[in-house]
Amino acid sequence: MLVESNGPLGVLWVGIALGAFYIALIWLNTLLGFFLTPLFVIPQTWLMDAIARRKARRNEVRTERDASRV
């Protein structure tokens, strides 16, 4: 049975290639986090502002009702 052997240079080459691959993966995941996070955070702030305005309007109506009862 014949077994292939690439020797120490092949092992080094594969090691360097795998190291570069994983560094690129980490870099890509970091960039995705930086660029995709605002796409979710900004609309979330719009939604939170809308909910706060709705609550403020509701409280304003309640205070007007309470003031008219007195």
Stockholm file with secondary structure:
# STOCKHOLM 1.0

chainA/1-70         MLVESNGPLGVLWVGIALGAFYIALIWLNTLLGFFLTPLFVIPQTWLMDAIARRKARRNEVRTERDASRV
#=GR chainA/1-70 SS CCCCCCHHHHHHHHHHHHHHHHHHHHHHHHHHHHHHHHHHHHHHHHHHHHHHHHHHHHHHHHHHHHHHHC
#=GC SS_cons        CCCCCCHHHHHHHHHHHHHHHHHHHHHHHHHHHHHHHHHHHHHHHHHHHHHHHHHHHHHHHHHHHHHHHC
//
